[in-house]
Amino acid sequence: MLKKISGYSLVCLLSCLFTYNAYAQNAKPDVLTPFNAKYKVSKGRLNLGTAKRQLSQIGENRYTFSYFSDLSLLILSDHRRETSELTIQNNLVTPIRYLFKREGTGSDKSTTLEFTKNAVIDSENEKTLDIADGIHWFDEVSYQLQLKLDLAAGKTEMSYYLVNHKKRDKLYVFKVVAEEVLEVPAGKINTVKLQRIREDDSDRLTEFWLAPDLGYLLVRIRQERGGSEVADAQLEKFVFTPL
């Protein structure tokens, strides 16, 4: 049997919700404030689906940073989940474990990487990857948190060595190219715009917009190939969940 909510209880409930929403809208979160964010993903006028990003604190200086996507086009589908468990000391992100899982059209794939001081290990095959020594390696998710920390520290050019879900080593280079007021489904937001810099003669373009007033939350990411749009993810809604 449903319990009737008194007028007083309803007022208290609404007051709590207002207080929480007021924090989300008015407070100035920093890069490490836990959050949940949802994005609308499109290609031109086609709606491809949704993506989500989530930062959670699981201990002292210990976090999980996750990405989820649920995309489809006609009879094709792609569902992904990536999670990096990591630590942060002196504004340096150090990954501990990276999980990748992809399901949908075609073959399902998964990867689990363990990061130690001197090696990156393919846990599923119990094999140490053949990558260079003496480099601070990131995975495909943890470098994005390091990028946010570096932007907050005032950097305008950043580079990161990472191991991707295909277990290949990569160098990603980014540069701040503009400041823009961007209008997305979540509203009008002040952003800094970055581009990924590729040394090869690539026809690919990747652009990012992040919001300084929201702890450098990702607001939009857009990709082109050969002058044609591949995907455009725009922030739809978000909430900060401080401890």
C-alpha positions as CSV (number, residue, x, y, z in Angstrom):
1,M,0.0,0.0,0.0
2,L,1.4,3.4,-1.0
3,K,2.0,5.7,1.9
4,K,0.5,9.2,1.5
5,I,3.1,12.0,1.4
6,S,2.2,14.8,3.7
7,G,2.4,18.4,2.5
8,Y,5.3,19.1,4.9
9,S,7.2,16.0,3.6
10,L,6.7,17.2,0.0
11,V,8.0,20.6,0.8
12,C,11.1,19.1,2.4
13,L,11.6,16.9,-0.6
14,L,11.3,19.8,-3.1
15,S,13.7,21.8,-0.9
16,C,16.3,19.1,-1.0
17,L,16.0,18.8,-4.8
18,F,16.3,22.6,-5.2
19,T,19.4,22.7,-3.0
20,Y,21.0,19.9,-5.0
21,N,20.1,21.5,-8.4
22,A,21.4,24.8,-7.1
23,Y,24.7,23.2,-6.3
24,A,24.9,21.6,-9.8
25,Q,24.1,24.9,-11.5
26,N,25.9,27.5,-9.4
27,A,28.9,25.8,-7.8
28,K,32.2,25.8,-9.6
29,P,33.4,22.2,-9.7
30,D,37.0,21.4,-10.3
31,V,38.5,18.7,-12.6
32,L,38.2,16.0,-9.9
33,T,34.6,16.6,-8.8
34,P,32.7,13.4,-9.6
35,F,30.1,13.7,-12.3
36,N,27.7,12.0,-14.7
37,A,27.3,13.4,-18.2
38,K,25.1,12.3,-21.2
39,Y,25.7,13.2,-24.8
40,K,23.6,13.1,-27.9
41,V,25.5,11.6,-30.8
42,S,24.7,12.4,-34.4
43,K,26.1,12.3,-38.0
44,G,24.7,15.2,-39.9
45,R,20.9,14.9,-39.5
46,L,21.1,11.3,-38.4
47,N,20.7,10.4,-34.7
48,L,23.2,7.7,-33.9
49,G,22.4,7.2,-30.2
50,T,23.9,8.3,-26.9
51,A,27.2,8.3,-25.0
52,K,27.9,8.8,-21.3
53,R,31.0,9.8,-19.2
54,Q,31.3,9.3,-15.5
55,L,34.0,10.1,-12.9
56,S,33.8,8.4,-9.5
57,Q,36.1,8.7,-6.5
58,I,36.6,5.2,-4.9
59,G,39.3,6.1,-2.3
60,E,41.9,8.6,-1.4
61,N,43.5,9.9,-4.6
62,R,41.8,6.9,-6.4
63,Y,39.2,7.2,-9.1
64,T,37.4,5.4,-11.9
65,F,36.8,7.3,-15.2
66,S,34.4,5.6,-17.6
67,Y,32.9,6.0,-21.0
68,F,29.8,4.2,-22.4
69,S,28.2,4.4,-25.8
70,D,25.1,2.9,-27.4
71,L,25.1,3.7,-31.1
72,S,23.2,2.3,-34.1
73,L,22.7,3.1,-37.8
74,L,20.2,1.1,-39.8
75,I,21.0,-2.5,-39.1
76,L,24.4,-1.8,-37.6
77,S,25.0,-1.4,-33.8
78,D,27.9,-0.7,-31.6
79,H,27.9,-0.8,-27.8
80,R,31.0,0.1,-25.9
81,R,32.2,0.4,-22.3
82,E,35.6,1.7,-21.2
83,T,36.7,2.1,-17.6
84,S,40.1,3.2,-16.2
85,E,40.9,2.7,-12.6
86,L,43.6,5.2,-11.7
87,T,45.4,7.2,-9.0
88,I,46.3,10.9,-9.0
89,Q,49.3,12.3,-7.2
90,N,50.6,15.9,-7.7
91,N,48.3,16.3,-10.7
92,L,49.7,13.2,-12.5
93,V,47.2,10.6,-13.5
94,T,48.6,7.0,-13.2
95,P,46.4,4.2,-14.6
96,I,46.1,1.0,-12.7
97,R,43.7,-1.1,-14.7
98,Y,41.9,-0.5,-18.0
99,L,38.8,-2.4,-19.2
100,F,37.4,-2.3,-22.7
101,K,34.3,-4.2,-24.0
102,R,32.6,-3.9,-27.3
103,E,29.4,-5.7,-28.5
104,G,27.2,-5.3,-31.6
105,T,27.5,-5.9,-35.3
106,G,30.5,-8.0,-36.1
107,S,32.8,-9.7,-33.6
108,D,32.6,-8.8,-29.9
109,K,35.9,-7.6,-28.4
110,S,37.4,-7.1,-24.9
111,T,40.7,-5.9,-23.5
112,T,42.0,-5.8,-20.0
113,L,45.3,-4.0,-19.3
114,E,47.2,-3.8,-16.1
115,F,49.6,-0.9,-15.6
116,T,52.6,-1.4,-13.3
117,K,55.7,0.8,-12.7
118,N,57.7,-0.9,-15.4
119,A,55.3,-2.6,-17.7
120,V,51.8,-2.8,-19.3
121,I,50.3,-6.3,-19.1
122,D,47.7,-7.8,-21.3
123,S,45.8,-9.6,-18.5
124,E,43.6,-11.8,-20.8
125,N,46.7,-13.4,-22.4
126,E,49.0,-13.0,-19.4
127,K,51.5,-11.2,-21.6
128,T,53.7,-8.1,-21.2
129,L,53.3,-5.7,-24.1
130,D,56.3,-4.8,-26.1
131,I,56.5,-1.1,-25.5
132,A,59.2,1.4,-24.7
133,D,60.6,1.7,-21.2
134,G,60.9,4.9,-19.3
135,I,57.6,6.4,-20.5
136,H,54.6,7.3,-18.5
137,W,51.9,5.4,-20.3
138,F,48.1,6.2,-20.3
139,D,45.2,4.2,-21.5
140,E,42.4,5.5,-23.9
141,V,40.4,7.0,-21.0
142,S,42.9,8.1,-18.3
143,Y,44.8,10.4,-20.7
144,Q,41.5,12.4,-21.1
145,L,41.5,13.1,-17.3
146,Q,45.2,14.2,-17.5
147,L,44.3,16.5,-20.4
148,K,41.7,18.2,-18.2
149,L,44.2,18.6,-15.4
150,D,46.8,20.1,-17.8
151,L,44.2,22.6,-19.2
152,A,43.4,23.6,-15.6
153,A,47.1,24.2,-15.0
154,G,47.2,26.6,-18.0
155,K,48.8,24.4,-20.7
156,T,47.8,25.0,-24.3
157,E,49.8,22.2,-26.0
158,M,49.8,18.7,-24.6
159,S,51.1,15.2,-25.6
160,Y,50.4,11.8,-24.2
161,Y,51.8,8.3,-24.8
162,L,49.0,5.7,-24.5
163,V,48.2,2.1,-25.1
164,N,44.9,1.7,-26.9
165,H,42.3,-1.1,-26.7
166,K,44.0,-2.8,-29.6
167,K,47.2,-3.0,-27.4
168,R,49.1,-0.6,-29.7
169,D,51.2,2.3,-28.5
170,K,50.2,5.8,-29.7
171,L,51.2,9.4,-29.3
172,Y,48.4,11.9,-29.0
173,V,49.1,15.6,-29.4
174,F,46.6,18.4,-28.7
175,K,46.5,22.1,-29.0
176,V,44.2,24.8,-27.8
177,V,43.0,26.7,-30.9
178,A,40.2,29.0,-29.7
179,E,37.7,30.1,-27.0
180,E,34.1,29.8,-28.0
181,V,30.6,30.1,-26.5
182,L,29.0,26.9,-27.6
183,E,25.2,26.2,-27.7
184,V,24.4,22.5,-27.1
185,P,21.3,20.6,-25.9
186,A,22.5,21.3,-22.3
187,G,22.6,25.1,-22.9
188,K,25.0,27.9,-23.8
189,I,28.4,27.2,-22.3
190,N,31.8,28.9,-22.4
191,T,34.4,26.5,-23.8
192,V,38.0,26.2,-25.0
193,K,38.4,24.4,-28.3
194,L,41.2,21.9,-28.9
195,Q,42.3,20.0,-32.0
196,R,44.2,16.8,-32.1
197,I,47.4,17.3,-34.1
198,R,48.4,14.5,-36.4
199,E,51.9,14.5,-37.9
200,D,51.0,12.3,-40.8
201,D,49.2,13.6,-43.9
202,S,45.8,12.6,-42.5
203,D,42.4,13.5,-43.8
204,R,41.0,13.1,-40.3
205,L,40.0,16.0,-38.1
206,T,39.1,15.7,-34.4
207,E,37.9,18.7,-32.4
208,F,37.1,19.0,-28.7
209,W,35.3,21.7,-26.7
210,L,35.7,21.7,-22.9
211,A,34.1,24.0,-20.3
212,P,36.6,25.7,-17.8
213,D,33.7,26.7,-15.5
214,L,32.6,23.1,-15.3
215,G,35.9,21.6,-14.3
216,Y,36.8,21.2,-18.0
217,L,33.9,18.9,-18.6
218,L,33.7,17.7,-22.2
219,V,30.9,19.7,-24.0
220,R,31.4,18.5,-27.5
221,I,33.6,16.2,-29.7
222,R,33.4,16.2,-33.4
223,Q,35.2,14.0,-36.0
224,E,35.6,14.4,-39.8
225,R,37.2,12.2,-42.4
226,G,37.9,13.3,-45.9
227,G,35.8,16.5,-45.3
228,S,32.7,14.5,-44.2
229,E,31.4,14.3,-40.7
230,V,31.8,11.0,-39.0
231,A,30.2,11.8,-35.6
232,D,29.3,14.7,-33.4
233,A,28.6,14.2,-29.7
234,Q,27.1,17.1,-27.8
235,L,26.4,17.5,-24.1
236,E,22.7,16.8,-23.3
237,K,22.7,16.9,-19.5
238,F,25.0,16.5,-16.6
239,V,25.2,16.4,-12.8
240,F,28.0,16.8,-10.4
241,T,28.0,14.5,-7.3
242,P,30.6,15.8,-4.8
243,L,31.4,13.6,-1.8
